[in-house]
Structures are given as structure tokens and as C-alpha cells.
Amino acid sequence: MEGTFREQLFFVMLCLSVLKGDARYMEENEITPEGLFSLLNSELKREIPEELIYSRPLRCLDMVAAEGQFTFTADRPHLSCAAFFIAEPNQVINVEYDSVDIDCRSGDFIKVFDGWVMKGEKFPSSQDHALPLMERYVDYCDSGTVRRTVRSSQNVAMVFFRVHTVGSSFTLTVRKPINPFPCNIISQTPEGSFTMVIPQQHRNCSFSIIYPVEIKIAELSLGHLNDFPIKKSMPGCAGAGDFVELLGGNGMDPSKMFPVADLCYNFNGPAQMKIGCDNTVVRMVSSGRFVNRVAFQYRLLDRQELQRIKVNSVEDFCFTG
């Protein structure tokens, strides 16, 4: 009963957070990162025996943090629907079409997006994703008959859908295979630790924590032999080709966030910083010449800490200390 109540509460709060916005198309939703992740704590994570498949109805607006089978059946026309899927940092999302009964010719669609979209901002950003933006959308009506499974590049994915006819339905199975080298991650929790490794690949990886947090960098290895400085948004690290930056902001897209600090030398920490933004990102840029590694911990800032940072901060983008 407790789990059922928590799911119902999650659903009600998620609906309220969206009803404030323009519902003409879910990509322009007014879901805020703060609102969405206060809801994630209410999404029940079930321990299901491997021989059993967890199943439940999929809602027009939903958050899914479990593997299983999810069925949407239209009880009326639903024109602007979206389901957010999230896995552990070292997993990706597999979306499999089990059965689909929609009318593509009448304007119905099911689109899987490789990442998340909130208020028009996308994670990962276009700078940090290997695919061009339009290739991150997979439309069932265009490819469903030949492509029955869509895999995300990171631990989050979305499904946008529109269904006009009462009784039309579709069923998806969601699985979470292991990703040996996670890149571009959204944390499910406001506290934890993570080690990001880029094995001689020319790519950028972001770890997003959608809470105001304190970040503690425990170790940074970038293939250089210099001592550690921390540069407060100074030019220089970008020219190194391999560096880590701390970003803060109130949206989803790391490329639109404020650079708080650059780290471009090897060191064994700890080095710490408090960032009072709705979203904090640890972003690693790799030239592909080295095996780069950063290990860090993070924890939620309490109200008193946020107030002290606000009073003492001279920055106006959000609060740092």
C-alpha cells in the first residue's frame, strides 16, 4: 500500500508541475529540473525476481526508474505525452516495441529521444552527444517495422507520443544493460560518488546533479604532470585539450550553464566547492590522447548553507562558495 501511495503522489505532483506550462508539445514543457527530481524520490524502485517481469500502465506524463513492461491505452485523445526513463549511472536504456496499435496516417506517433528535454533544453547537449540532434529522435512511424529496439547513449531517455483514437495502445519493454564506460549521466540522488573515465577517446562527458550541492574532487588524472591549480573561469584550460570544468545553472543544457571553475592539472584532492544552483555539472573534455579520470563526491546543501552562500556570493548567476 505504501508503494502504491508513493506512486500516486508522484503522479499528482508531476501533473501539477506540467499543468503550469504550455501543453501544445511536450518538448517545450515547463517541467523544472527541481520539480522533476523532487518527484524522482517518490518513484518506487522495486526489487523484482529476475524470472518475473514488472508491468504497469504507462501514463501520459510519467517517470520510469524500473525495468519492465509498460502499456499505454488511450481513454481519450492524448496529444502531448512524454515519459522520462532513468537508469543507474553505469546503465543505458533499451526501449523495445512489443506491440503497437496506433494510426500513423492520422497523426499518431511514438518518438524515442536519446536524452531528456525540459523547457526546450536538452541533455546531453549537442556539444556532448555523438549524434546530430535530429538523429537522436527515432520515430516509430518512420522506422518501427524495421527497428524494434532503440538504445540510449546514456542513463536517460524519453518517449514522446500522441494518440488520437480511444482504445489505441502500445506496449514497451524497458531494459537497462550495463555501460562499461558511462558518459553523460543524470544522477538520481542528491548525494553520492562517481568516477568518470574516458579511455583515450575524443569526447566530452557530463555528470549532472539536479540539486544545489557541494562537490568534492578526490582525484583528477589528465595525462599531465603538473601540480594542481583551480582556475576560476580563467582562459587557459580549454587550450590544454584535456580538462574538467564545474558548471552551474538552472536549466538542463550544460552548454548554456555558467563555468564555475576549470581544473586542468593532475592532483589528489580533496578540492571542494559549493554550488547553489538547481543543476550542477562535472564536465570532462578529452582530446583522446590520454586515459582521463576524475573521481568526486557530492552532497545536498542544506538551507542554512544556501543562505550563507547567497549572502557571501558576488556572482549573480546562482550562488557559489
C-alpha positions, 0 to 999 in steps of 0.5 A: 500500500505504501508503494502504491501511495508513493506512486500516486503522489508522484503522479499528482505532483508531476501533473501539477508541475506540467499543468503550469506550462504550455501543453501544445508539445511536450518538448517545450514543457515547463517541467523544472529540473527541481520539480522533476527530481523532487518527484524522482524520490517518490518513484518506487524502485522495486526489487523484482525476481529476475524470472518475473517481469514488472508491468504497469500502465504507462501514463501520459506524463510519467517517470520510469526508474524500473525495468519492465513492461509498460502499456499505454491505452488511450481513454481519450485523445492524448496529444502531448505525452512524454515519459522520462526513463532513468537508469543507474549511472553505469546503465543505458536504456533499451526501449523495445516495441512489443506491440503497437496499435496506433494510426500513423496516417492520422497523426499518431506517433511514438518518438524515442529521444536519446536524452531528456528535454525540459523547457526546450533544453536538452541533455546531453547537449549537442556539444556532448552527444555523438549524434546530430540532434535530429538523429537522436529522435527515432520515430516509430512511424518512420522506422518501427517495422524495421527497428524494434529496439532503440538504445540510449547513449546514456542513463536517460531517455524519453518517449514522446507520443500522441494518440488520437483514437480511444482504445489505441495502445502500445506496449514497451519493454524497458531494459537497462544493460550495463555501460562499461564506460558511462558518459553523460549521466543524470544522477538520481540522488542528491548525494553520492560518488562517481568516477568518470573515465574516458579511455583515450577517446575524443569526447566530452562527458557530463555528470549532472546533479539536479540539486544545489550541492557541494562537490568534492574532487578526490582525484583528477588524472589528465595525462599531465604532470603538473601540480594542481591549480583551480582556475576560476573561469580563467582562459587557459584550460580549454587550450590544454585539450584535456580538462574538467570544468564545474558548471552551474545553472538552472536549466538542463543544457550544460552548454548554456550553464555558467563555468564555475571553475576549470581544473586542468592539472593532475592532483589528489584532492580533496578540492571542494566547492559549493554550488547553489544552483538547481543543476550542477555539472562535472564536465570532462573534455578529452582530446583522446590522447590520454586515459582521463579520470576524475573521481568526486563526491557530492552532497545536498546543501542544506538551507542554512548553507544556501543562505550563507552562500547567497549572502557571501556570493558576488556572482549573480548567476546562482550562488557559489562558495 
